[in-house]
Amino acid sequence: MQRHELAVSKLVAGREKDLDFLIEMVRNHLLDEDTILQRIPMLPATGTTTADLRERWNRIVNKARKTP
């Protein structure tokens, strides 16, 4: 599994430990933000909408940029 697919699966899971992991990945420049946004609509239907996942991703990116 590639890191972007792993990141999207953690984004969908949405557990606090997964979100913290994603924040660290963003902070350490291990993910391309556009690639994540491209992968989100490719997901099969789940209980979480594409818009919700995009919002969750934006919160992760913003938090990663604010935290040293």
N, C-alpha and C positions, 0 to 999 in steps of 0.2 A: 504494500500500500504506500502510495506517495504521501508526502507530508501534507499536501493540500487536501487530499481526500480524508486523511486522518483528522485534519482540522475541521473540516465540514461535519464529519461524524460527531466530533466533540461539540461542535456548535449546536447540532440537533439535540444531542443528549442534554445539554444545558445545565449539567450539574455544576455546582460551585467549583469543584476541583478541576473540571474540564475547562471552565471559563478562565480560571486562574492560569491553567496551562497555556491557553490561547493567548492570554495577555503577555505571558513570557515569550511565546513564540514571536509575537508581533514586536515586542520590545527588542528582541535580539535579531530582528530582520530575517526571520526564517520563513516568512510567508509573504506572498505577493497579494496585496489587498484585492486587486482586480481579478485575480484568478479565483479567489474565494467567492467574490460576488458573481462570477460566471458559473461557478459550480452549484450555487444554491438553487437556481431554477431547475437544475437537472435532477434534483431529488424526487423520489416517488412521493406521492401524497402522504403526509403524516398529520398528526394532530396540531402541528405548528405550521403556520402559513409562511410563504416566501417572504412576505412583508415583515413578519415577526422575526424571521431569521436575519434579514437584512438589518433590522433595528438592533437586534442582539449583537450582530457583528460590528455595527457602528459604535455601540457602547464599549465593546472590547477594545477597538482601535483607539477611541478617545481616552479610555482609562490607561492604556499602554503608553500613550503619549504624555499623559499627565504625571505618571509615576516614574520616579528616577530609576 
